[in-house]
Amino acid sequence: MSTTSARLLRLLSLLQSAPDRTGPRLAERLGVSTRTVRNDVERLRDLGYPVHATPGPAGGYRLGAGTSLPPLLLDDEEAVAVVVGLRTAAGGTVTGIEETSLRALAKLEQVLPSRLRHRVDALHTVVVALRGDAATVDPGVLVTLAGACRDRESLRFDYTGHDGAVTRRLAEPYRLVHLDRRWYLVAWDVERRDWRTFRADRIAPRTPGGPRFAPREPPDGDVAAYVLRGVGAAPWRYRARVRLHAPAEAVAGRLPPPVVVEAVDEHTCVIEAGADDPRTFMLYLGMLDVDFDVVDSPELSAHLGALIRRYGRARGDRP
């Protein structure tokens, strides 16, 4: 590769890594004069890269968006991060993105240097991904929600509740939160005049959207904590209060974040949570490997009895 070509690639990489670069700063990084920088910028423009220049002491060069995606120049850490992210997305919770992620992953891995391929393969070899029963979200819905959050535009949408009932909502979207393999929208419900957490897979946006709105203070000053509390108290189809014969600190880190753990004494705690299927709740309880009592859930108690009988038959117990 000629010196000029290598310098152009280096210049392109510098422009991609920072929003604005001054001519003198670019010249210093490339080891050339500012006149050479100006000539190289013109060469990039001739090749179709939209490099914008802003005059003045605070000005500089900025790589703009063109009609097609330019080649991305990534350093070692960026390349590894992108590969790991694509492999995760290939088994993620966004509908239809798996195949697209695999295509992009194949292109990137084909050009990875051997030293980076070894690092990525080592990580891929020892990590086991479990595909849960998490609901998937249409990528178009996520894009619509994210755009409305960014542009502060009200959303009109149909929302399917836990009971299957569909209601029409008008909301001011604030943030998207990804938690426990699900996507949630935090928004101000205009008609109910309060903050609400909506599951993104249950949102069906309507067009046109609503008017622009002035930003509000986020709920409780912490969106993540708000979602955790809201999801933990969500109106699940099946709810239960269970007494665990174990200290609260011994089980708190072994339960999903939405589950609320309340200490009773140094040997006992109570959890309050729910699920759309009692079998999911029983799975979590079984994985804790501690004695427990079901306090106030007839559905969970009935499922527990059926499970005991099934395990007894598997062990060879007589009816």
Summary of the structure (lengths in Angstrom):
residues: 319
radius of gyration: 26.8
end to end distance: 79.8
largest distance: 91.0
contacts: 842
relative contact order: 0.06
helix: 45%
strand: 23%
